[in-house]
Amino acid sequence: MSHPLVLSVDVGSSSVRASFFDAEGRSVKGTESRRAHKFVFSAEGQAESDANALAGLVEACIGESLQRLTNLELDPKVIAVSFCTFLHGMIGADDEGRALTPVMTWADTRSEDQAARLSAMLDPGQVLQRTGCPLHSAYFPAKILWIRENRPQLFEQVDWWCSIGEYCIRRFTGRKSCSVSMASAFGLFNRRTSGWDAELFRTLGLEEARFSPLADMDSPARSLLSPFAERWPGLRDAAWFPALGDGMCSSVGCGCADPRRLTLMIGTTGALRAMRPAGDSHIPVGLWCYRMNRKWEQIGGVLGDGGNLFEWLCGTLKVGLSPEGIDSAILAAKPAGHGLIVLPFFTGERSTGWNPRARGTVSGLRLGTNPLDILQASMEAVAYRFAAIMKVLRPVAPAAQEVVCTGGALLRSASWAQILADVLELPLGCTDEPEASSRGAALLALESLGYLTSAEAPSPPMVRTFVPRAGAAEAHHAAFDEQERLREAVLGVKQP
């Protein structure tokens, strides 16, 4: 008897991963593959990745996972291929689907002036309510305007604006399609009409024909182009679903496809998210709102600095401790006892102020300051930005009763989870699902094919719960207030 399986591909900000899941959403152990990659950064604000190199990593992971599957004693039938990718990565391609630009990522701040001009030309509040996205350099409108103004010939040559998931699926199947999930995070999708936003298209001089047709999970591709059909015969009859946003998939994969549960994630970046029925509900300034599909949407905030900042600090500061040593030292340290205040805006500010011109700042350095002090202060600073998001999110997510932690950087750091519990003054449960995004994409594919609903899939068990420590909150409240004063002094703006 054959075993129906889903191949799930996750194109993340630091690695590409692929693995198989069974018809009940359980990972098939031994089929995992991974390829690391890094964005290219520059002092001018560039944060890019080569589109063809990323697509090559996707091909390598698919091939390796298929090979690993053949080594298992199963009679597999691959019924679907699901994709999830990082959001806001923009590619300009020609009419044959060949990339003319690198992937301009969410961290690319070169279009900060264009974002500011768009905010002056349009009503930012109306744009947020229509699209669910602020006018910021992370999103497509500012990036496209930057290309139009700085690379006019290139702008005219681009026949197709797309994301990395669309790029790969067209490469493999020949089909152009953009999921509602992915489109809703471009900054060009109108959540009221469930189509492209006419005002922004007019302002940017765009035509809908330069974008993929919008699709949901009910319209997968069902054929492979050569040479992939010959290379991957086990995938020729599979349904290839349009790529989804990794944040939405992560919430589903860790059991938070439920308005009663908030998802707090720290991977390369950080995010705090809540699910709610899709509609025209109000979006508070400081947050975003993306669709998971036509029925559900996700509202929340995002930080550009998370695991990327932790990794950079450990390498730059030469902390000299193992991850376990860092955890022990920070858990033993006095909360906010180092005298430092950090603005964790090393890739610009996203939620809640959405200031792409913001930069990382460390205040209070003394000759007695050591690398661990700076690392602890930075981890606490990220937690304070989550507290700022929570303050705005709580009123529009009244059903939320639990906070579930996910993301590789957070699941590997007990000290960071404890800091967050102390700062938010809430118990935080950590799941044992290391690949929540991949699992979520697989569950949504299975739901579309009628195997099970995401609500029916068992939630991953909590492996540990972090409870606020007595007395820690008071110190963090004072440090949060200091961070707000520094933010206002450096950036000249108050917290929304």
Secondary structure as GFF3:
##gff-version 3
##sequence-region A 1 496
A	DSSP	beta_strand	3	11	.	.	.	ID=ss1
A	DSSP	beta_strand	15	22	.	.	.	ID=ss2
A	DSSP	beta_strand	33	36	.	.	.	ID=ss3
A	DSSP	beta_strand	40	41	.	.	.	ID=ss4
A	DSSP	beta_strand	47	49	.	.	.	ID=ss5
A	DSSP	alpha_helix	51	70	.	.	.	ID=ss6
A	DSSP	beta_strand	76	85	.	.	.	ID=ss7
A	DSSP	beta_strand	91	93	.	.	.	ID=ss8
A	DSSP	beta_strand	103	104	.	.	.	ID=ss9
A	DSSP	alpha_helix	112	121	.	.	.	ID=ss10
A	DSSP	alpha_helix	124	131	.	.	.	ID=ss11
A	DSSP	alpha_helix	140	150	.	.	.	ID=ss12
A	DSSP	alpha_helix	152	157	.	.	.	ID=ss13
A	DSSP	beta_strand	160	162	.	.	.	ID=ss14
A	DSSP	alpha_helix	164	173	.	.	.	ID=ss15
A	DSSP	beta_strand	178	179	.	.	.	ID=ss16
A	DSSP	alpha_helix	180	183	.	.	.	ID=ss17
A	DSSP	beta_strand	189	190	.	.	.	ID=ss18
A	DSSP	beta_strand	195	196	.	.	.	ID=ss19
A	DSSP	alpha_helix	198	204	.	.	.	ID=ss20
A	DSSP	three_ten_helix	208	210	.	.	.	ID=ss21
A	DSSP	beta_strand	214	215	.	.	.	ID=ss22
A	DSSP	alpha_helix	228	231	.	.	.	ID=ss23
A	DSSP	three_ten_helix	233	235	.	.	.	ID=ss24
A	DSSP	beta_strand	239	240	.	.	.	ID=ss25
A	DSSP	beta_strand	244	245	.	.	.	ID=ss26
A	DSSP	alpha_helix	246	253	.	.	.	ID=ss27
A	DSSP	beta_strand	261	266	.	.	.	ID=ss28
A	DSSP	beta_strand	270	277	.	.	.	ID=ss29
A	DSSP	beta_strand	288	291	.	.	.	ID=ss30
A	DSSP	beta_strand	296	303	.	.	.	ID=ss31
A	DSSP	alpha_helix	307	317	.	.	.	ID=ss32
A	DSSP	alpha_helix	323	332	.	.	.	ID=ss33
A	DSSP	beta_strand	341	343	.	.	.	ID=ss34
A	DSSP	beta_strand	361	363	.	.	.	ID=ss35
A	DSSP	alpha_helix	371	393	.	.	.	ID=ss36
A	DSSP	three_ten_helix	394	396	.	.	.	ID=ss37
A	DSSP	beta_strand	402	406	.	.	.	ID=ss38
A	DSSP	alpha_helix	408	411	.	.	.	ID=ss39
A	DSSP	alpha_helix	414	424	.	.	.	ID=ss40
A	DSSP	beta_strand	428	431	.	.	.	ID=ss41
A	DSSP	alpha_helix	436	448	.	.	.	ID=ss42
A	DSSP	beta_strand	462	466	.	.	.	ID=ss43
A	DSSP	alpha_helix	472	491	.	.	.	ID=ss44
###
